[in-house]
Structure formats: structure tokens, C-alpha cells
Amino acid sequence: MELSPGKRIAKALLLCFGITFVITGVAIAVMSRGMFADWFTSRKEAYNVSDVGLGELKAGDHVTLDVKVTLGAFMKHIVSTKKGNSVTSSSATVYYLMPVLKDDADGTSIEYLIAFAMGNKSANAKGMSKLEKAFSEWWNDTTGTVARPDEVVASIDGRVANLSKKELEYLDEYYAKYLKGLDREDTIQTVVIRELWTEADKSTVKVMGIGSIITVLLGAFMIFRGFRKGKKKAVQPVQQPVQPTQQWQQPPQQ
């Protein structure tokens, strides 16, 4: 059946808008995947990282981490928003290495390292700058007068995630430059502990999630209507009831 110009335009518009809505909804979900992962993780029971050993952390686990010392940062990821040539906003995620120490008859040694990341605007970020210096002064002290750092500076409620290829590259560079005496594969698991969402993130993920679902469903409906546009409905034959024909005849006269 040939469509009229008006119906052809309506069909094309429905399909175009439908596809656009579906792509937009999927894009919203992809951009919010970190917050969605935090939502699922937050519903799991948390355990403290100190209760498990090297190699026992699994991606998606809900964990807590008390930070007393660090070796410093091995990577910083900066995200900036620009308007023209001006930067309107900027945020950074800093990746730190925390040594897990082992005390024995020979003294104190680094048993393994834990990678964790936090935003520079996090409440936990305020005291992080002094940890590397405090650990270095104690670790390199030969007089025995510097006290071992024992104050919990940051208590992290986090999600375990696998390190990306780019993050691993920066970690390998750090090992090659600053930790030449340690084998990366034997001293750190290739995961990072990321801080879970804030209260503001919880509200955002609800809006993003609902918006993503509604957008995809609306787009799918438009696509369906677009494909159905102009299709001729099958005409069912109408059966007329058959009226019996009766003929009355007079009997023959005797």
C-alpha cells in the first residue's frame, strides 16, 4: 500500500525520534554506570580489608578501609568542564598506595600494598597530604625517635573495582620508578578500592535511572508506532446470515 506524503513524513519522524530516544537513554545509563555499581554494592554487607589477605578482594565487594599511612599517589585523573576557552569546573580522582605492614622478629616489613582512590573534594581527602611524609619520616628513621604513624586519617566506605589498562600502566610506572625492590605481581592485587557515592549521588542515580528507563521505553514505543504506520489491517469477511426461502403452494384441486 502506497503511503501518502503526510504519512511518510510521520513515519520517518517517529522512527528518527524513537532511535534518538533509545540511544539517549542507553547513553545516560552508560554514563551513570559507576553510580549504578555503587548502588548495587551498597546493598551488600561490608567487610574490612584488614580481615582478608592479598588476592582475596573481588570486584564488586563492599569493603571498609582505615587509612593510617600511604606511599603517596601513583595516578591522578582530572575531569574538566569547559565553556569556550574557560574551565568552568574541575575535579580530580587521586589513586593512592597504602602499605600493609608486617611485624616479626626481624622488624617491620611491607607485606603487600592496597590501591585506593578518592576524589579531591572528598571529606577524607583533607588529611591525605601529610600521610606520605609521616610514613617516610618514620620508615627512614635510624634514631628510633620518630613514632610510628597510628592515627586513622581516613575511613573509607568503598567498592572494589578492577584496575583499567591505563591505571595499570601508571601503577607499573610507579613501581619501576619508586619501588624497584618490589615485584608488582607479588605485592599488589590489580584492584582499586573506590569510595562509594555521596548522598547527592544517591539522588542523582535515582533521577538518571528513571530518566534512562523512561527515555528508552518512549523511544521503543515510537519505533514500534513508526513501523506500524501505514500497515493495512486485514479485512475480515462479513458473513451474512442465510435466510431460508419458503415457497407456499396451494394443493391441487380435486
SVG drawing of the C-alpha trace seen along z (x, -y; Angstrom):
<svg xmlns="http://www.w3.org/2000/svg" viewBox="-62 -31 132 66">
<polyline fill="none" stroke="black" stroke-width="0.4" points="0.0,0.0 1.4,-3.4 1.6,-5.9 0.6,-9.5 3.3,-12.1 2.0,-13.1 2.1,-9.5 5.6,-9.0 6.8,-12.1 5.0,-11.0 6.6,-7.5 10.1,-8.9 9.7,-11.3 8.6,-8.5 11.5,-6.3 14.1,-9.1 12.9,-10.4 12.4,-6.8 16.0,-5.8 17.3,-9.1 15.4,-8.5 16.7,-4.9 20.3,-6.0 20.0,-8.8 18.5,-6.5 21.3,-4.0 23.9,-6.8 22.5,-8.0 22.8,-4.5 26.4,-4.1 27.5,-7.4 25.9,-6.6 27.3,-3.0 29.6,-3.9 26.8,-5.2 24.7,-2.2 27.6,0.1 27.8,-1.9 24.0,-1.3 24.3,2.4 27.5,2.6 26.0,0.5 23.3,3.1 25.9,5.8 27.3,6.5 30.6,4.7 33.8,6.3 37.1,4.7 40.0,5.0 42.3,5.9 40.3,9.1 41.5,10.6 44.8,11.1 46.5,10.4 44.5,11.7 41.2,12.1 39.5,8.9 36.9,9.4 35.5,6.8 32.1,5.6 32.8,6.3 31.6,3.8 34.6,3.0 35.8,0.6 39.4,-0.6 41.1,-2.5 44.0,-4.5 46.9,-5.4 49.8,-5.6 50.4,-5.8 53.3,-5.7 51.8,-8.6 49.8,-8.8 50.6,-6.8 48.0,-8.5 45.6,-11.5 42.6,-11.5 41.4,-15.1 38.0,-15.9 37.4,-19.4 34.3,-21.1 35.0,-23.9 32.9,-26.7 34.8,-28.2 38.4,-28.6 37.5,-28.8 37.4,-25.9 34.1,-26.2 34.6,-23.2 37.3,-20.7 37.6,-17.6 40.3,-15.0 40.4,-11.4 43.7,-10.6 45.0,-7.0 47.0,-6.1 49.0,-3.1 48.7,-2.0 51.3,0.4 50.1,3.3 52.9,3.8 54.1,7.0 55.9,7.1 58.2,10.1 61.5,10.8 63.4,9.1 61.5,5.9 58.8,4.3 58.4,5.0 55.9,4.2 53.8,7.4 51.7,6.0 50.1,2.9 46.5,1.8 45.4,-0.7 42.5,-3.1 41.1,-6.1 39.2,-9.2 38.0,-12.5 39.9,-15.6 36.7,-17.0 36.0,-14.1 35.8,-14.7 38.5,-12.1 40.9,-13.9 41.8,-16.7 44.3,-14.7 45.9,-12.7 48.7,-15.1 50.5,-14.5 50.4,-10.7 53.2,-10.1 55.6,-12.5 54.8,-11.0 55.4,-7.4 58.6,-8.3 60.0,-10.0 59.2,-7.0 60.3,-4.4 63.6,-6.0 64.3,-7.0 67.5,-5.5 67.4,-7.1 64.3,-5.4 62.8,-8.7 60.1,-9.0 56.8,-7.4 55.1,-5.0 52.0,-6.7 49.0,-5.1 46.2,-7.6 43.3,-6.7 43.2,-9.7 40.6,-8.4 37.8,-5.7 36.7,-4.7 33.4,-3.0 34.2,-1.6 33.6,0.7 36.3,3.0 36.9,2.5 39.4,3.9 42.1,1.6 41.8,0.5 44.6,0.8 45.5,-2.8 45.5,-2.6 47.8,0.4 50.2,-1.4 50.6,-4.2 51.0,-1.6 53.7,0.1 55.5,-3.2 55.3,-3.9 56.8,-0.5 59.6,-1.0 60.5,-4.4 59.9,-4.2 59.5,-0.6 62.3,1.1 62.9,3.7 59.3,4.9 57.7,7.2 54.3,5.8 52.6,9.1 53.7,10.4 52.9,7.3 49.6,5.9 46.3,7.1 45.2,5.4 42.1,3.9 41.3,0.5 39.0,-0.5 36.8,-3.4 34.8,-5.5 31.1,-4.8 28.7,-7.5 27.7,-10.5 24.1,-11.4 23.9,-13.7 24.9,-10.8 22.1,-8.7 19.5,-11.3 21.3,-11.6 21.3,-7.9 17.6,-7.7 16.8,-10.5 19.3,-9.1 17.9,-5.6 14.3,-6.6 15.1,-9.0 17.1,-6.4 14.2,-3.8 11.5,-6.3 13.6,-7.5 14.3,-4.0 10.7,-2.9 9.4,-6.1 11.9,-5.6 10.9,-1.9 7.2,-2.9 7.9,-5.5 9.9,-2.9 7.0,-0.4 4.5,-3.0 6.7,-4.1 7.0,-0.5 3.2,0.0 2.4,-3.3 0.6,-2.7 0.2,1.0 -3.2,2.1 -5.3,4.1 -6.6,7.3 -10.2,7.1 -12.3,9.9 -15.1,11.1 -18.5,10.4 -20.8,13.4 -24.5,12.5 -26.9,14.9 -28.7,17.0 -32.4,16.6 -34.3,19.8 -36.6,19.3 -40.0,20.8 -42.5,21.2 -46.2,21.8 -48.2,23.6 -51.8,24.4 -52.6,28.1 -54.1,29.2 -57.9,29.1 -59.7,32.4"/>
</svg>
